[in-house]
Amino acid sequence: MGPLVLIGVSALGVLELDDALLLSAVLAAATLFVWGWRTGLRMGNGPLSAVVSGLVDTLIGMAVIAVKLLVGH
């Protein structure tokens, strides 16, 4: 939903399209961290485990973004 909203904001002239797409990628990575962090908390292994889980999810998301950039998407 986030990328669609940001592209719509770009169409209104508030943001450049490149900026909107970059911001949507950053928001997607941040969302992955939050999901991983919450999953880590629910596993009950403590806050450090939750942060590690969030970081691992974020790194996976960043790897996907890097592959897309390398391929030219």
URURMO-V944326 format. One line per field, one symbol per residue. ss: DSSP state (a for helix, b for strand, c for the rest). burial: I if it has 9 or more other C-alpha atoms within 8 Angstrom, else O. A space follows every 50 residues. Layout:
ss: ???
burial: ???
This chain:
ss: caaaaaaaaaacccccaaaaaaaaaaaaaaaaaaaaaaaaaaacccaaaa aaaaaaaaaaaaaaaaaaaaacc
burial: OOIOOIIOIIIOOOIOIOOIIOIIIOIIIIOIIIIIIIIIIOOOIOOOII IIIIIIIIOOIIOOIOOIOOOOO
